[in-house]
């Protein structure tokens, strides 16, 4: 039987390699414990999340550039001073259906000032999704999701700039605002956005990965039952975590290809789980095959020991027979000797 490579305290990169190329090493990695398996999963998920964060950051940067061009070409002249926004128009401006924008509607109305007028404007423009209201002295973010309570966040302009731009902006006009959106001053905003979206996505992705590995582990339990090999659930769960490696690596390539080409794969999540399950199932059957080989080796050893015992018995039997024959021959010879005459 081919000797397995001994693995003790495997580092992260070796685990990645073993997880996609050496299924026979899954049991050895699983024996390191649940804690190390989860640590490996978190590390791998963090790497995938970095790519997701970078793609999201590039999309937001593109979006802000498109927004700057849209404002420059379609929004009337405006200015901001002393915490208030003013615009050279007598009508409410509604911006919607902007391609690839992350918000569903933007309402610009610098004519209303009282709370009653603002609430009426919000009510008249209620729509599902994210709506931003730009009033004279306030920004309101409103999220309307079906079967979920409305989420409403209100900021003064000075508070909004302090929280999201990290710069004390006292006044600007339309031209200065467009230049600001496309300048290096937005670097702080991008850093803060990257940090926030990374933490958010990492938490979500870790939870999803744990649930995915649980789903694969349940399939592994069913497979081990069919294969008639008894395994502890925690061992199967540990191996299910490592089985996600190839799927996660393929997910990274998919994220990159999707961003640059727009190429999408229907039922990618199904393929994601299927690939991981195939890795785990292959491991289970390898374990079963190794178990059968070991049992055959044990049986062969037993047979060899039995044969040796039989040979020893046979030799002992022959030896006893020879000794018996020798004894009988000796007695016969003594009986055939002539007796002496009495005087």
C-alpha positions as CSV (number, residue, x, y, z in Angstrom):
1,X,0.0,0.0,0.0
2,X,1.3,3.5,-0.9
3,X,2.5,5.4,2.1
4,X,0.6,8.6,2.9
5,X,2.5,11.8,3.4
6,X,2.7,12.6,7.1
7,X,1.0,15.9,7.9
8,X,1.3,17.6,11.2
9,X,0.4,21.3,11.9
10,X,-0.1,22.0,8.2
11,X,0.3,25.7,7.3
12,X,-2.5,27.6,5.4
13,X,-1.0,27.3,2.0
14,X,-0.4,23.6,2.3
15,X,-3.9,23.2,3.4
16,X,-5.1,25.0,0.3
17,X,-3.0,22.7,-1.9
18,X,-4.1,19.5,-0.1
19,X,-7.7,20.6,-0.1
20,X,-7.8,20.8,-3.9
21,X,-5.3,18.1,-4.9
22,X,-4.9,15.5,-2.1
23,X,-8.2,14.3,-0.8
24,X,-6.5,11.6,1.2
25,X,-5.1,14.2,3.5
26,X,-8.5,15.5,4.6
27,X,-8.7,13.1,7.6
28,X,-5.3,14.3,8.8
29,X,-6.4,17.9,8.5
30,X,-9.7,17.1,10.2
31,X,-7.8,15.7,13.2
32,X,-6.3,19.1,13.9
33,X,-9.7,20.0,15.4
34,X,-12.8,22.1,14.7
35,X,-11.1,25.4,15.9
36,X,-8.3,25.2,13.3
37,X,-10.8,24.2,10.6
38,X,-12.9,27.3,11.3
39,X,-9.8,29.5,11.5
40,X,-8.9,28.2,8.0
41,X,-12.4,28.9,6.7
42,X,-12.3,32.5,8.1
43,X,-8.9,33.1,6.5
44,X,-10.0,31.8,3.1
45,X,-13.3,33.7,3.4
46,X,-11.4,36.9,4.1
47,X,-9.3,36.5,0.9
48,X,-12.5,36.1,-1.1
49,X,-14.0,39.1,0.7
50,X,-11.0,41.2,-0.3
51,X,-11.8,40.6,-4.0
52,X,-15.5,41.4,-3.4
53,X,-14.5,44.6,-1.6
54,X,-12.2,45.7,-4.4
55,X,-14.9,45.0,-7.0
56,X,-17.4,46.9,-4.9
57,X,-15.0,49.8,-4.4
58,X,-14.3,50.0,-8.2
59,X,-18.0,50.0,-8.9
60,X,-18.7,52.8,-6.4
61,X,-15.8,54.8,-7.8
62,X,-17.3,54.4,-11.3
63,X,-20.7,55.3,-10.0
64,X,-19.5,58.5,-8.4
65,X,-17.8,59.4,-11.6
66,X,-21.0,58.8,-13.5
67,X,-22.9,60.8,-10.9
68,X,-20.6,63.7,-11.3
69,X,-21.1,63.7,-15.1
70,X,-24.9,63.4,-14.6
71,X,-24.9,66.4,-12.2
72,X,-22.8,68.4,-14.5
73,X,-25.0,67.8,-17.5
74,X,-28.5,67.6,-16.1
75,X,-28.8,69.4,-12.7
76,X,-29.4,73.1,-12.6
77,X,-26.9,75.4,-10.9
78,X,-26.8,75.1,-7.1
79,X,-24.8,76.2,-4.1
80,X,-24.2,75.3,-0.5
81,X,-23.5,77.7,2.3
82,X,-24.1,78.0,6.0
83,X,-25.4,74.5,6.2
84,X,-28.1,75.1,3.5
85,X,-28.5,74.0,-0.1
86,X,-30.1,76.3,-2.7
87,X,-30.9,75.6,-6.3
88,X,-31.8,77.8,-9.3
89,X,-35.1,76.1,-10.0
90,X,-38.8,76.5,-8.9
91,X,-39.6,72.8,-9.3
92,X,-38.8,69.6,-7.6
93,X,-36.2,67.5,-9.4
94,X,-36.6,63.7,-9.6
95,X,-33.7,61.5,-10.7
96,X,-34.5,57.8,-11.3
97,X,-33.7,54.9,-13.6
98,X,-30.0,55.8,-13.7
99,X,-28.3,52.8,-15.2
100,X,-26.3,50.7,-12.6
101,X,-27.0,53.2,-9.8
102,X,-27.3,51.7,-6.3
103,X,-30.2,54.0,-5.3
104,X,-33.6,53.8,-6.8
105,X,-34.6,57.5,-6.7
106,X,-33.2,60.9,-5.8
107,X,-35.5,63.8,-4.9
108,X,-34.1,67.3,-4.9
109,X,-36.4,69.9,-3.4
110,X,-34.9,73.0,-1.8
111,X,-38.2,74.8,-1.7
112,X,-39.7,72.9,1.3
113,X,-38.6,73.9,4.8
114,X,-41.1,72.8,7.4
115,X,-41.3,69.2,8.7
116,X,-44.9,68.9,7.5
117,X,-43.8,69.8,3.9
118,X,-40.9,67.3,4.1
119,X,-43.2,64.5,5.3
120,X,-45.7,65.2,2.6
121,X,-42.9,65.2,0.0
122,X,-41.6,61.8,1.3
123,X,-45.2,60.4,1.2
124,X,-45.8,61.6,-2.3
125,X,-42.5,60.0,-3.5
126,X,-42.8,56.8,-1.6
127,X,-41.2,53.9,-3.6
128,X,-39.8,50.5,-2.9
129,X,-36.0,50.6,-2.5
130,X,-33.6,53.3,-1.5
131,X,-34.7,57.0,-1.9
132,X,-32.5,60.0,-1.1
133,X,-34.2,63.3,-0.3
134,X,-32.1,66.4,-0.6
135,X,-33.9,69.2,1.2
136,X,-32.7,72.7,1.9
137,X,-31.1,71.9,5.3
138,X,-31.3,68.1,5.5
139,X,-30.5,64.9,3.7
140,X,-32.8,61.9,4.3
141,X,-32.1,58.3,3.3
142,X,-35.3,56.2,3.2
143,X,-35.4,52.5,2.6
144,X,-38.7,50.9,1.7
145,X,-38.6,47.1,1.6
146,X,-41.7,44.9,1.3
147,X,-42.8,43.2,4.5
148,X,-40.0,45.1,6.4
149,X,-40.3,48.2,8.5
150,X,-39.2,51.4,6.8
151,X,-35.7,52.6,7.6
152,X,-35.3,56.4,7.8
153,X,-32.0,58.2,8.4
154,X,-31.7,61.9,8.6
155,X,-28.5,64.1,8.5
156,X,-27.7,67.7,8.4
157,X,-25.3,68.5,5.6
158,X,-22.5,69.4,8.0
159,X,-23.0,66.1,9.9
160,X,-23.1,64.1,6.6
161,X,-19.9,65.7,5.4
162,X,-18.2,65.1,8.7
163,X,-19.2,61.5,8.9
164,X,-18.6,60.4,5.2
165,X,-16.2,62.9,3.7
166,X,-14.1,63.7,6.8
167,X,-13.6,67.2,5.7
168,X,-15.0,70.5,6.9
169,X,-16.9,71.9,3.9
170,X,-18.4,75.3,4.5
171,X,-19.5,76.2,1.0
172,X,-19.4,75.1,-2.6
173,X,-21.2,75.5,-5.9
174,X,-22.1,73.1,-8.6
175,X,-18.7,73.3,-10.4
176,X,-16.8,72.9,-7.2
177,X,-18.9,70.0,-6.1
178,X,-18.4,68.1,-9.4
179,X,-14.6,68.7,-9.1
180,X,-14.7,67.5,-5.6
181,X,-16.4,64.2,-6.6
182,X,-13.6,63.5,-9.1
183,X,-10.7,64.8,-7.0
184,X,-8.2,63.1,-4.7
185,X,-10.2,64.5,-1.7
186,X,-12.5,61.6,-2.1
187,X,-9.7,59.2,-1.1
188,X,-10.7,59.3,2.5
189,X,-14.3,58.4,1.6
190,X,-13.1,55.4,-0.5
191,X,-10.9,54.2,2.4
192,X,-13.8,54.4,4.9
193,X,-16.1,52.8,2.4
194,X,-13.7,49.9,1.7
195,X,-13.2,49.3,5.5
196,X,-16.9,49.3,6.2
197,X,-17.9,47.2,3.2
198,X,-15.1,44.7,4.0
199,X,-16.3,44.2,7.6
200,X,-19.9,43.9,6.5
201,X,-19.2,41.4,3.7
202,X,-16.8,39.4,5.9
203,X,-19.4,38.8,8.6
204,X,-22.0,37.9,6.0
205,X,-19.7,35.6,4.1
206,X,-18.4,33.8,7.2
207,X,-22.0,33.1,8.2
208,X,-22.8,31.9,4.7
209,X,-19.7,29.7,4.5
210,X,-20.5,28.1,7.9
211,X,-24.0,27.3,6.7
212,X,-22.7,26.0,3.3
213,X,-20.2,23.8,5.1
214,X,-23.0,22.5,7.4
215,X,-25.2,21.7,4.3
216,X,-22.2,19.8,2.8
217,X,-21.5,18.0,6.1
218,X,-25.2,16.8,6.2
219,X,-24.8,15.5,2.7
220,X,-21.5,13.9,3.8
221,X,-23.3,12.1,6.7
222,X,-25.8,10.7,4.2
223,X,-22.9,9.6,1.9
224,X,-21.0,7.9,4.8
225,X,-24.2,6.1,5.8
226,X,-24.7,4.8,2.2
227,X,-21.0,3.9,2.1
228,X,-21.4,2.0,5.4
229,X,-18.5,3.8,7.2
230,X,-19.0,5.2,10.6
231,X,-17.6,8.7,11.1
232,X,-18.1,11.3,13.8
233,X,-20.1,14.4,12.6
234,X,-17.5,16.8,13.8
235,X,-14.9,15.0,11.6
236,X,-17.2,15.2,8.6
237,X,-17.9,18.9,9.3
238,X,-14.2,19.7,9.5
239,X,-13.6,17.9,6.1
240,X,-16.7,19.8,4.7
241,X,-14.9,23.1,5.5
242,X,-11.8,22.0,3.6
243,X,-14.0,20.8,0.7
244,X,-15.1,24.4,0.1
245,X,-11.6,25.5,-0.9
246,X,-11.9,24.7,-4.6
247,X,-15.3,26.4,-4.8
248,X,-14.0,29.5,-3.1
249,X,-11.0,29.7,-5.4
250,X,-13.3,29.4,-8.4
251,X,-15.5,32.0,-6.9
252,X,-12.6,34.5,-6.9
253,X,-12.1,33.9,-10.6
254,X,-15.8,34.3,-11.2
255,X,-15.8,37.6,-9.4
256,X,-13.0,38.9,-11.5
257,X,-14.4,37.7,-14.8
258,X,-17.9,39.0,-13.9
259,X,-16.5,42.5,-13.2
260,X,-14.5,42.8,-16.4
261,X,-16.8,41.0,-18.8
262,X,-20.2,41.0,-17.2
263,X,-20.3,37.2,-17.7
264,X,-22.7,35.5,-15.3
265,X,-23.4,31.8,-14.6
266,X,-26.9,30.7,-13.8
267,X,-27.2,28.5,-10.7
268,X,-23.6,29.3,-9.7
269,X,-24.5,28.6,-6.0
270,X,-25.7,25.1,-7.0
271,X,-22.4,24.5,-8.8
272,X,-20.6,26.0,-5.8
273,X,-22.1,23.5,-3.4
274,X,-21.9,20.6,-5.8
275,X,-18.2,21.0,-6.4
276,X,-17.5,21.0,-2.6
277,X,-19.7,18.0,-2.1
278,X,-17.9,16.1,-4.8
279,X,-14.6,16.8,-3.0
280,X,-16.1,15.5,0.3
281,X,-17.7,12.5,-1.2
282,X,-14.4,11.5,-2.9
283,X,-12.7,11.8,0.5
284,X,-15.3,9.6,2.1
285,X,-14.9,6.9,-0.5
286,X,-11.1,7.1,-0.3
287,X,-11.4,6.6,3.5
288,X,-13.7,3.6,2.9
289,X,-11.2,2.2,0.3
290,X,-8.3,2.6,2.7
291,X,-10.4,1.0,5.4
292,X,-11.2,-2.0,3.2
293,X,-7.5,-2.3,2.2
294,X,-6.5,-2.3,5.9
295,X,-9.1,-4.9,6.7
296,X,-7.8,-7.1,3.9
297,X,-4.3,-6.6,5.3
298,X,-5.5,-7.6,8.7
299,X,-7.2,-10.7,7.2
300,X,-4.1,-11.6,5.3
301,X,-2.0,-11.3,8.5
302,X,-4.5,-13.5,10.3
303,X,-4.4,-16.0,7.5
304,X,-0.6,-16.0,7.5
305,X,-0.5,-16.5,11.3
306,X,-3.0,-19.3,11.0
307,X,-1.0,-20.9,8.2
308,X,2.2,-20.6,10.4
309,X,0.3,-22.2,13.3
310,X,-0.9,-25.0,11.0
311,X,2.6,-25.6,9.7
312,X,3.9,-25.7,13.3
313,X,1.2,-28.1,14.3
314,X,1.9,-30.3,11.2
315,X,5.6,-30.3,11.9
316,X,5.0,-31.1,15.6
317,X,2.7,-33.9,14.5
318,X,5.3,-35.3,12.2
319,X,7.9,-35.0,14.8
320,X,5.7,-36.8,17.3
321,X,5.0,-39.6,14.8
322,X,8.7,-40.0,14.1
323,X,9.5,-40.1,17.7
324,X,6.8,-42.7,18.2
325,X,8.1,-44.8,15.3
326,X,11.6,-44.6,16.7
327,X,10.4,-45.7,20.2
328,X,8.5,-48.6,18.7
329,X,11.5,-49.6,16.6
330,X,13.7,-49.6,19.6
331,X,11.4,-51.7,21.7
332,X,11.2,-54.2,18.8
333,X,14.9,-54.4,18.5
334,X,15.3,-55.1,22.2
335,X,12.7,-57.9,22.0
336,X,14.5,-59.6,19.2
337,X,17.8,-60.0,21.1
338,X,18.6,-63.8,22.2
339,X,18.4,-64.5,25.9
340,X,21.5,-66.1,27.7
341,X,21.5,-69.8,29.1
342,X,21.3,-70.5,32.8
343,X,24.2,-72.5,34.3
